[in-house]
Amino acid sequence: MNKSKADFFPLRPQPGQRGRMRLSAKLRSIQLIITLSFTTVAVLVAVIVGFMLYNKFAKTAEENANLNMQQIIEQVNYNLELYVKGMSNIFDTAEKQITTIASIDSPLLYERMDTLMSSREDLVSVAVFTPQGQYVVGTPGQQMRLNTQLQSQSWFTSAQKSPDISYSAPHIQNLFKGKYTWVVSISKMIQYKQDGELKSGILLIDFNFRTIDQLSRQVKLGKRGYAYILDPLGNIVYHPQQQLIYAGLKYENVEPVLEYAYRSYLDESTGEKRFITVRTVEETGWKIVGVAYYDEIVTTKRDLNQFLIWFLAVVILCVIAVSVLLSWLIAGPIRKLERTVKLVGEGDLNTPINVSGAYEVEQLSRRFNLMLQRIRQLMDQIIYEQETKRKGELEVLQSQINPHFLYNTLNSVVRLAERGKNDEVITMIQSLSKFFRISLSKGNNIITVQEELDHIRHYLVIQSFRFKNKFRFEIKAQDEVLQLQTIKLILQPIVENALYHGIEMSPDEGLVLITAELQQDLIVIKVSDNGIGMSKEILNTILSGGVKSGKSGGGSGVGVRNVNERISLYYGREFGLTFESELEEGTIVTIVFPAVSSSPVEKGGEESL
C-alpha cells in the first residue's frame, strides 16, 4: 500500500482522552515541578526541626506508655498463671485420688470428690469417661444429657492425642442435665481400677470461666484499651467485646500474635494505631494480648501537631509566592517549545522551532530542528522504498501474463497449421511477434499510447482466431494522444475480461470498442463491449480483487485490480479505473491518468523473440 507522511502519525485522541492527557500534562508540568521543588526545599528545614522535636517527645511518651502497659499485662499474666496453676493442682489431686483408690466404684472416692468440689467455688464438675465416651463416675451426680456428642468435643479429642493436661477454650458445659455453665475444661487420659482390672479413661474437670473473666475485665488500658486471651490455635478464649467478634463487627489481627510468646509492637490493621503487648501463660499456652490506642497514649501530640501545621502553612504560603514567579520565568520558553513540538506531533513536519531563553533551551531547539530534518528525509526514503517494492511486486505479477497466453496461442497456431490454413498461421504468428515485442519494450515500463494500442490490436487479432471470429473490434484514438506516455499492458487485462466474461457467454456477435482521447490534460481511454454485462454485486467487488481477469482454470491471473493499483501507484490515488455496466447491455471501463509527453524513443532493429 502506498503510504503518505500522514500515515506515520497516530490518530488523534478522543475528547475524553484529551481531557485526561491535559490533566496529566498539567500535573507533570515543569512549572509545577519547579514550584513544588522550591517549596519543598524551603520548608525542609522547618519540617526537620519540627519533626526532630516531635519525634523526641513522641518517642519518650510512647516508651513510657508502652512500659506502663507492659507492666499491667505482666501483672495480669502473673495472676492468670497463679490461677491456672491452682486449676492444675486441683486436677493433679483429683487424678491422684482416682488412680490410688482400690476401685473407682468405691463410696470413698465419691466422698473425696465431693470434698474436692467444696474446696473451690469455681469447680463445676469432675467426671471420668471411658475412651468410648461412656460415663464412669463423677460429681455432682446429675444425670447425663442425651446427644451430647461427647466424643467430638475438643477436650475429649485433645486428651486422647496428648499425654499432658489439655486446656479447652471456654464453652457451654452441656454434659449434665440442668447445667449450662460457661466453663474451661481440663482433661487428660488416666489409669483407674475397676473390679480389680486396670483401665484407661479420660478425667474431665470443668472450671467456671467467671473467675478468668473477672481477672481479665479488671484490665484498663486507657479509655478504650482492653486485654483479650487467645489459645495456642488462635481461638479467642476471652474478649471484652466477644459478641461483636462473633457477629463479625469487630476484627482482631491474631496472626502476628501467634508468632511470638513475648512481644510488643505497633498495629494498624484495623485502621487505627494500637500498641499491642503479648505475654504467654506457660501452663496453658494461652496468650494475653493487651491493646492500647495510640491517640490515648500521647494526647499532647495534638497540641504539637497544631503548632507545626500553622508554622508550615505560613512558610509554604510565602515560598509558593516566590517559587511561582521563578518557575514561570523558567518554564515560559519551555512551554513555547512544547507547543511547537505538539504541532510536529500532529503531522506538521515543516514547523520550525525558534525558541529563545536559557542556553539549554536554545540548544534543545536547534537540535530538534536537526532531528526534524532527518525525520523528513527518512520518511521520504521509506515512502520511496515502499513504492519501489510495490512496483516490483506488480511487475512480477505482470510477467505472469505472457507464458499462459503464449501457450494458448501456440495451441491455436498448431490447430490452424493442421488444417492447412497457412495464411492465418502467418498472420497469427506475425501478430504474436509484434505483441511480444511491445510487451518487452526493451525493459521499459513506460511506452507511448500508440504502442499500447498496437499491443492490444495484435492481442485482439490473435484472440479473434481463437474465438473463431465471434467478435469484431475497433480502435479509435486522437492524433495528439498517440505520442503521450502510458504504463504498458494496462489494456490487455481489461480486454481479456470483456472477451471471457462478456462476449464469450453472449449468443450474439461481440463488439470491442477502444477509444483514446485527451481531455483537459488527462488521457481518457475507454474499453466498451456489448457482452452480458455485470451485476451490481460483481461491479462493487471487481476492484477489490474478488473477480479475476481470466476464466476458471485459465486466464492471466492478474485482474483489473492490479491495473488500477499500478495506475494509482505511478500517477496518484485519484487516477485509475471506473466501471459502468448493466446486465444484457454490456460494460464500459474508463481509464484516466495524467497526460505526459514521451521523450524521443530510440528505434532499433527487430528484436529477436
C-alpha positions in Angstrom: 0.0 0.0 0.0 1.2 3.5 -0.8 2.0 5.5 2.3 2.0 9.2 2.8 3.6 11.1 5.6 0.3 11.4 7.5 0.2 7.6 7.8 3.2 7.7 10.1 1.3 9.7 12.8 -1.2 8.2 15.2 -4.9 9.0 15.2 -5.9 11.9 17.4 -7.2 11.0 20.8 -10.9 11.1 21.7 -12.3 14.1 23.7 -12.2 12.1 27.0 -8.7 11.0 26.3 -7.6 14.6 25.5 -9.0 15.7 28.9 -7.1 13.1 30.8 -4.0 13.9 28.8 -4.2 17.6 29.6 -4.7 16.9 33.2 -1.7 14.6 33.3 0.4 17.1 31.4 -0.5 19.8 34.0 0.4 17.6 36.9 3.8 16.9 35.2 4.5 20.4 34.0 7.9 21.8 34.7 6.4 25.0 36.3 4.5 22.8 38.8 7.6 20.7 39.4 9.8 23.8 40.0 7.2 25.3 42.3 6.9 22.1 44.3 10.7 21.7 44.4 11.3 25.3 45.7 8.5 24.9 48.2 9.9 21.6 49.4 13.4 22.9 49.8 12.3 26.0 51.7 10.0 24.1 54.0 12.5 21.2 54.6 14.5 23.0 57.3 11.4 23.8 59.3 10.0 20.4 58.8 13.2 18.7 60.0 13.4 20.8 63.2 9.8 20.3 63.9 9.9 16.6 63.4 13.0 16.2 65.5 11.3 17.8 68.4 8.1 16.0 67.7 9.7 12.6 67.4 11.8 13.0 70.5 8.7 13.9 72.6 6.5 11.3 70.9 9.2 8.5 71.4 9.5 9.3 75.1 5.8 9.3 75.6 5.4 6.1 73.6 8.1 4.4 75.6 6.5 5.4 78.9 3.1 4.3 77.8 4.3 1.1 76.4 6.2 0.3 79.6 3.1 1.1 81.7 1.0 -1.2 79.5 3.6 -4.0 79.7 3.6 -3.8 83.5 -0.2 -4.1 83.5 -0.2 -7.1 81.2 2.6 -8.7 83.2 0.5 -8.4 86.3 -2.5 -9.9 84.6 -0.3 -12.7 83.2 1.1 -13.4 86.7 -2.4 -13.5 88.2 -3.7 -15.8 85.5 -0.7 -18.1 85.8 -1.4 -18.4 89.5 -5.0 -19.3 88.8 -4.1 -21.8 86.1 -1.5 -23.4 88.4 -4.3 -23.7 91.0 -6.5 -25.4 88.4 -3.6 -27.7 87.6 -3.1 -28.6 91.2 -6.8 -29.4 91.6 -6.6 -31.7 88.6 -3.5 -33.4 90.0 -5.2 -34.0 93.3 -8.3 -35.5 91.5 -6.1 -37.7 89.4 -4.2 -39.0 92.4 -7.4 -39.8 94.3 -8.8 -41.7 91.3 -5.6 -43.6 90.4 -4.7 -44.6 94.0 -8.1 -45.9 95.2 -8.8 -49.6 95.0 -11.9 -49.4 92.9 -13.4 -46.4 91.1 -16.8 -47.6 92.3 -15.8 -47.1 96.0 -18.0 -44.8 98.1 -14.8 -43.4 99.5 -14.0 -41.9 96.0 -17.3 -40.1 96.0 -16.7 -38.6 99.4 -13.2 -37.4 98.3 -14.6 -35.9 95.1 -17.4 -34.1 97.0 -14.7 -32.7 99.4 -12.7 -31.5 96.4 -15.8 -29.8 94.9 -16.5 -28.0 98.1 -12.9 -26.7 98.3 -13.3 -24.3 95.4 -16.3 -22.3 94.3 -15.3 -22.2 90.7 -15.3 -26.0 90.3 -18.3 -27.1 88.2 -17.9 -30.8 87.8 -15.4 -33.7 88.0 -16.1 -36.8 85.8 -14.4 -39.8 84.3 -15.3 -41.3 80.9 -14.2 -44.3 79.0 -12.3 -43.8 75.7 -15.7 -44.8 74.1 -17.4 -41.9 75.8 -19.3 -43.8 78.5 -19.8 -42.1 81.8 -17.9 -43.9 84.7 -18.0 -41.7 87.8 -18.4 -38.1 88.6 -19.7 -35.3 90.9 -22.1 -33.8 91.3 -24.1 -36.8 90.4 -26.5 -35.4 87.9 -27.8 -37.5 85.0 -26.1 -37.0 81.7 -27.9 -35.4 78.8 -28.5 -37.4 75.6 -26.9 -36.5 72.3 -24.1 -34.5 73.8 -21.7 -35.7 71.0 -19.1 -36.1 73.8 -16.5 -37.8 71.6 -16.3 -34.9 69.2 -15.8 -32.3 71.9 -12.4 -30.6 71.9 -11.4 -31.6 75.5 -12.2 -35.3 74.7 -10.1 -35.4 71.5 -7.2 -33.4 73.0 -6.9 -35.8 75.9 -6.7 -38.8 73.5 -4.0 -37.1 71.4 -1.7 -35.7 74.1 -0.4 -37.3 77.3 -0.3 -33.9 79.1 -3.1 -31.9 80.6 -5.2 -30.2 77.9 -7.0 -26.9 78.4 -10.0 -26.2 76.3 -11.4 -22.9 75.1 -14.4 -21.5 77.0 -17.6 -23.3 76.1 -21.0 -24.2 77.5 -21.0 -27.3 79.7 -23.7 -29.5 78.2 -22.9 -32.9 79.6 -25.3 -33.0 82.6 -28.9 -32.1 82.8 -29.8 -28.8 84.4 -26.3 -27.3 83.8 -25.4 -24.7 81.2 -22.4 -23.1 82.8 -19.7 -21.3 80.8 -16.6 -23.3 81.7 -13.0 -24.1 80.8 -12.4 -27.8 80.7 -9.2 -29.6 81.8 -8.8 -33.2 80.6 -6.2 -35.9 80.5 -6.0 -39.7 79.8 -5.6 -41.5 83.2 -5.5 -45.1 84.6 -8.1 -46.3 87.1 -9.1 -49.7 88.7 -12.5 -51.2 88.4 -13.4 -54.7 89.5 -9.7 -55.5 90.1 -8.9 -54.6 86.5 -6.7 -51.6 85.4 -8.5 -49.5 82.8 -7.9 -46.3 80.8 -10.2 -43.3 81.0 -10.4 -39.6 80.5 -10.6 -37.4 83.5 -12.5 -34.1 83.0 -12.7 -31.2 85.4 -14.8 -28.1 84.5 -13.9 -24.7 86.0 -16.3 -21.8 85.9 -15.0 -19.3 83.4 -16.3 -16.4 85.6 -13.0 -16.1 87.5 -10.9 -15.8 84.4 -13.4 -13.3 83.0 -13.2 -11.2 86.2 -9.4 -11.2 86.1 -9.4 -10.0 82.5 -12.1 -7.4 82.9 -10.1 -5.6 85.5 -7.5 -4.6 82.9 -7.9 -0.9 81.9 -5.6 0.5 79.3 -6.9 4.0 78.8 -10.5 4.8 78.0 -10.8 2.3 75.2 -7.9 -0.1 75.8 -8.5 -3.7 76.8 -7.0 -7.2 77.0 -8.0 -10.4 75.5 -6.8 -14.0 75.6 -6.1 -16.5 72.8 -5.4 -20.2 72.9 -2.4 -21.7 71.0 -4.6 -22.3 67.9 -5.6 -18.6 67.7 -9.2 -19.2 69.1 -10.4 -16.4 71.4 -10.6 -17.6 75.0 -11.8 -14.2 76.3 -12.6 -10.9 74.8 -14.5 -8.0 76.4 -16.3 -7.5 73.1 -16.8 -11.1 72.3 -20.3 -10.7 70.9 -19.0 -8.2 68.4 -16.3 -10.6 67.3 -18.8 -13.4 66.8 -21.1 -11.1 64.8 -18.3 -10.0 62.5 -18.5 -6.4 63.6 -15.0 -6.3 65.2 -11.7 -7.8 63.9 -8.5 -8.7 65.7 -5.4 -9.4 63.7 -4.2 -12.5 65.6 -1.6 -13.7 63.0 1.3 -11.6 64.4 0.3 -12.5 68.0 0.6 -16.3 67.4 4.2 -15.9 66.1 5.7 -14.7 69.4 5.4 -15.6 73.1 6.7 -12.3 74.3 6.4 -9.2 72.1 5.3 -5.5 71.9 4.6 -3.8 68.6 2.5 -1.2 66.8 -0.5 -2.5 64.8 -2.5 -0.6 62.2 -4.5 -3.5 60.7 -7.9 -2.1 61.9 -7.3 1.4 60.6 -6.2 2.8 63.9 -2.8 2.8 65.5 -2.7 0.5 68.5 0.1 -0.7 70.9 -0.1 -4.5 71.2 1.7 -6.3 74.1 1.8 -10.1 74.1 2.5 -12.4 77.1 2.1 -16.2 77.3 0.7 -18.2 80.2 3.2 -21.1 80.5 0.8 -23.8 81.7 -1.9 -23.4 79.1 -0.1 -21.7 76.2 -2.7 -19.0 76.3 -1.6 -15.6 75.1 -2.7 -12.5 76.9 -2.9 -9.6 74.4 -3.0 -6.0 75.7 -4.5 -3.4 73.3 -3.9 0.4 73.9 -4.9 3.0 71.4 -2.2 5.3 70.2 -4.2 8.5 70.3 -5.0 8.0 74.0 -1.4 7.3 75.0 0.1 10.5 73.6 -2.6 13.2 74.0 -0.2 16.1 73.9 0.9 15.3 70.4 -2.2 17.1 69.1 -1.0 20.4 70.5 2.4 20.0 68.9 0.7 18.9 65.6 -1.4 22.1 65.6 1.7 24.3 66.1 3.6 22.5 63.3 0.6 22.8 60.9 0.3 26.6 61.4 4.0 27.1 61.2 4.4 25.1 58.0 1.3 26.8 56.5 2.8 30.2 56.8 6.2 29.1 55.4 4.5 27.3 52.5 2.4 30.3 51.5 5.5 32.6 51.5 7.6 30.2 49.5 4.8 29.4 46.9 4.5 33.1 46.0 8.3 33.3 45.3 8.5 29.9 43.6 5.6 30.5 41.2 7.2 33.7 39.9 10.6 32.0 39.4 9.1 28.9 37.8 7.1 31.0 35.4 10.2 32.7 34.2 12.0 29.4 33.7 9.1 27.4 32.2 7.8 30.1 29.8 10.3 29.2 27.0 9.9 25.5 27.6 6.1 25.8 27.2 6.7 27.6 23.9 8.9 24.8 22.8 6.2 22.2 23.9 3.5 23.9 21.8 5.7 23.8 18.7 6.6 20.1 19.3 2.9 19.4 19.6 2.3 20.7 16.1 5.0 18.4 14.8 3.4 15.5 16.6 0.1 16.2 14.8 1.9 15.8 11.5 3.2 19.3 10.6 6.8 18.4 9.9 7.5 21.8 8.3 7.1 23.8 11.5 10.4 25.4 12.5 11.3 25.8 16.2 12.9 29.1 17.2 12.8 29.4 21.0 15.0 31.9 22.9 15.7 31.8 26.6 18.2 29.7 28.7 21.2 28.3 26.9 19.9 24.7 27.3 16.5 25.6 25.7 18.1 27.2 22.7 20.4 24.2 22.2 17.3 21.9 22.5 15.5 23.9 19.9 18.4 23.7 17.5 18.9 20.0 18.0 15.2 19.4 17.5 15.3 21.2 14.2 18.1 19.0 13.0 16.2 15.9 14.1 13.1 17.1 12.3 15.0 17.5 9.1 16.4 14.0 9.5 12.9 12.5 10.1 11.6 14.1 6.9 14.5 12.6 5.0 13.9 9.1 6.5 10.2 9.3 5.9 10.7 10.2 2.2 13.1 7.4 1.9 10.6 4.9 3.5 7.9 6.1 1.1 10.2 5.7 -1.9 11.3 2.2 -0.8 7.7 1.1 -0.2 6.6 2.3 -3.6 9.6 0.7 -5.3 8.8 -2.6 -3.6 5.2 -2.5 -4.7 6.2 -1.7 -8.2 8.5 -4.7 -8.3 5.6 -6.9 -7.0 3.3 -5.7 -9.6 5.8 -6.2 -12.4 6.3 -9.8 -11.2 2.6 -10.3 -11.4 2.5 -8.7 -14.8 5.2 -11.1 -16.1 2.8 -14.0 -15.4 0.6 -12.9 -18.3 2.9 -14.0 -21.1 3.6 -17.7 -20.6 -0.1 -18.8 -20.4 -1.1 -16.6 -23.3 1.8 -17.9 -25.4 0.8 -21.5 -24.6 -2.8 -21.0 -25.7 -1.8 -19.0 -28.8 0.7 -21.7 -30.0 -2.0 -24.3 -29.5 -4.2 -22.3 -31.8 -1.4 -22.0 -34.4 -0.9 -25.7 -34.3 -4.6 -26.4 -34.9 -4.6 -23.9 -37.9 -1.5 -25.5 -39.4 -3.0 -28.9 -39.1 -6.0 -27.6 -41.1 -3.7 -26.2 -43.7 -4.6 -22.5 -43.1 -1.2 -21.2 -43.8 -2.2 -17.5 -44.3 -4.0 -17.4 -41.0 -1.0 -19.1 -39.3 1.3 -16.4 -40.8 -1.0 -13.6 -39.6 -1.3 -15.1 -36.2 2.5 -15.5 -35.8 3.2 -12.0 -37.0 0.7 -10.6 -34.5 2.2 -12.7 -31.8 5.7 -11.5 -32.6 4.7 -7.8 -32.5 2.6 -8.5 -29.4 5.7 -9.7 -27.5 8.0 -7.0 -29.0 5.8 -4.4 -27.4 5.5 -6.4 -24.2 9.3 -6.4 -23.8 9.7 -2.8 -24.8 13.5 -3.1 -24.1 12.7 -3.5 -20.4 10.8 -0.1 -20.2 7.7 0.1 -18.1 6.6 3.3 -19.8 5.6 3.3 -23.5 3.6 5.5 -25.8 -0.2 5.3 -26.2 0.4 4.3 -29.8 2.5 1.3 -28.7 -0.1 0.3 -26.1 -2.9 0.5 -28.7 -0.8 -1.5 -31.2 -0.2 -4.1 -28.5 -3.9 -4.5 -27.8 -4.6 -4.6 -31.5 -2.3 -7.6 -32.0 -3.8 -9.2 -28.9 -7.3 -8.9 -30.4 -6.1 -10.2 -33.8 -4.8 -13.3 -32.0 -7.9 -13.7 -30.0 -10.2 -13.3 -33.0 -8.6 -16.5 -34.4 -9.0 -18.3 -31.1 -12.7 -17.2 -30.8 -13.4 -18.1 -34.5 -14.5 -14.6 -35.4 -17.1 -14.5 -32.7 -16.4 -10.8 -32.2 -15.1 -7.7 -34.0 -13.1 -4.8 -32.7 -12.5 -1.1 -33.4 -9.7 1.1 -32.1 -10.1 4.9 -32.3 -7.6 7.5 -31.0 -6.9 11.2 -31.3 -3.7 12.0 -33.0 -2.5 14.2 -30.1 -2.8 11.3 -27.7 -0.7 8.8 -29.6 2.7 10.1 -28.6 1.9 10.6 -24.9 3.2 8.3 -22.2 1.4 5.4 -20.5 2.1 2.4 -18.4 2.4 -0.6 -20.7 0.0 -3.6 -20.6 -2.9 -1.8 -18.9 -5.5 -2.6 -21.6 -4.9 -6.4 -22.0 -6.5 -7.5 -18.6 -9.5 -5.3 -19.3 -10.0 -6.5 -22.9 -9.4 -10.1 -21.6 -12.3 -9.6 -19.1 -14.5 -8.3 -21.9 -13.8 -11.3 -24.1 -14.0 -14.1 -21.4 -16.7 -12.7 -19.1 -18.8 -10.7 -21.5 -18.6 -11.6 -25.2 -17.8 -15.4 -24.9 -21.0 -16.0 -23.0 -23.2 -13.9 -25.2 -25.2 -15.6 -28.1 -24.7 -12.5 -30.3 -21.7 -11.3 -32.2 -19.5 -9.3 -29.9 -18.0 -5.9 -30.4 -15.0 -4.4 -28.5 -14.6 -0.7 -28.9 -11.4 1.1 -27.7 -11.1 4.9 -27.7 -8.4 7.2 -26.6 -8.9 10.9 -26.1 -7.2 13.9 -24.5 -9.5 15.8 -22.1 -8.1 18.8 -20.1 -4.5 17.4 -19.7 -5.9 14.0 -18.9 -5.7 10.8 -21.1 -9.1 9.1 -21.1 -9.1 5.5 -22.6 -12.5 3.7 -22.8 -12.9 0.0 -23.4 -16.5 -1.0 -24.1 -18.2 -4.2 -25.1 -21.7 -5.4 -25.8 -21.4 -8.6 -23.8 -23.7 -9.9 -21.0 -22.6 -7.2 -18.5 -22.2 -7.5 -14.8 -24.5 -7.4 -11.8 -24.1 -4.6 -9.2 -22.6 -7.1 -6.7 -19.8 -8.0 -9.1 -19.3 -4.4 -10.1 -18.9 -3.4 -6.4 -16.2 -6.0 -5.8 -14.2 -6.1 -9.0 -11.6 -3.6 -7.9 -11.1 -5.4 -4.6 -9.8 -8.5 -6.4 -12.9 -10.6 -6.0 -13.2 -11.0 -9.8 -10.2 -12.0 -11.8 -9.5 -11.3 -15.4 -9.3 -14.9 -16.7 -11.6 -17.9 -16.9 -11.6 -20.5 -14.2 -8.7 -22.7 -14.8 -7.1 -20.3 -17.2 -6.8 -16.6 -17.8 -3.9 -14.3 -16.9 -4.4 -14.5 -13.1 -3.8 -10.7 -13.0 -7.1 -8.9 -12.6 -8.1 -5.3 -13.2 -7.3 -4.6 -9.6 -3.6 -4.8 -10.4 -4.1 -2.5 -13.3 -5.9 0.0 -11.1 -3.1 -0.3 -8.4 -0.4 0.3 -11.0 -2.0 3.4 -12.3 -2.6 4.7 -8.8 1.0 3.9 -7.8 2.5 5.8 -10.7 0.1 8.7 -11.0 -1.6 9.0 -7.6 -4.7 7.7 -5.9 -7.1 10.0 -7.8 -6.4 8.2 -11.0 -7.4 4.7 -12.1 -10.3 2.7 -13.4 -14.1 3.3 -13.3 -16.8 0.8 -14.4 -20.2 1.2 -15.9 -22.2 -2.0 -16.6 -25.7 -3.4 -16.8 -26.8 -7.0 -17.4 -27.5 -7.8 -21.1 -26.3 -4.3 -22.0 -22.5 -4.5 -21.9 -19.7 -2.9 -19.9 -17.7 0.3 -20.2 -14.3 0.6 -18.5 -12.8 4.1 -18.3 -9.1 4.6 -17.6 -7.9 8.1 -16.6 -4.4 9.3 -15.9 -2.3 12.5 -16.5 -1.1 13.4 -20.0 2.7 13.2 -20.0 4.8 13.9 -23.2 7.1 11.0 -24.1 10.8 11.5 -24.7 12.2 10.5 -28.1 12.3 6.8 -28.3 15.4 5.3 -29.8 14.3 3.0 -32.7 16.4 -0.1 -33.0 16.3 -3.2 -35.2 13.9 -6.0 -34.9 14.1 -7.8 -31.5 14.7 -11.4 -31.5 11.9 -13.5 -29.9 
